[in-house]
Amino acid sequence: MREPFELVHHNRYRVSCRPELTPDGTFLARVVVSWIDDDGSVLDHRLRPELAPFPTAAEAADVGRDAALRWLDALESGATKALAAESARRDREAYAVAQREWRTAAAAFETSMQRLAASAGPADPAEATRVAIDAAALKRLHERWLETAVHLAVVQRR
């Protein structure tokens, strides 16, 4: 690596390799990783790998760069896992909400159907229309719940 020992990683991180001169003339690998987080704050992280000194600054910079890139890849992997866990949590919550909505609507529909079946005489045309509308709404809620359940099952298989 040539001076100024700096590179940009994934168009997001600036890796500055700053070998540190020791009293005996060798160099220690030292790296500063800078990036702007999602809130717009500039973050600097100083890496000081516990390695033996190197005879040249270029060797120390190369090793420091490699350590920084491994650290960044691990950081990105952790962020990806955190995003996946959050997405899975939201999927489970969406399933629970869809199931509750469907069960509530199904119970209300069943109650209205029991009332209709218990009534004597011909059904009122307005009541028949209301039953048809409620049945269609219940069908849509049931389909939404099933779609959420299938999505959750597919996501868990990945």
Salt bridges, closest charged atoms under 4 A:
GLU6 OE2 - ARG14 NE 3.21
GLU20 OE1 - ARG30 NE 3.49
GLU20 OE1 - ARG48 NH1 3.37
ASP38 OD1 - ARG12 NH2 3.49
ASP62 OD1 - ARG65 NH1 3.42
ASP66 OD1 - ARG65 NH2 3.11
ASP73 OD1 - HIS9 NE2 3.45
ASP73 OD1 - HIS10 NE2 3.88
GLU86 OE2 - ARG89 NH2 2.32
GLU86 OE2 - ARG90 NH1 3.64
ASP91 OD2 - HIS151 NE2 3.30
GLU93 OE2 - ARG89 NH1 2.33
GLU101 OE1 - ARG144 NH1 2.68
ASP134 OD1 - ARG130 NH2 2.80
GLU143 OE2 - LYS139 NZ 3.78
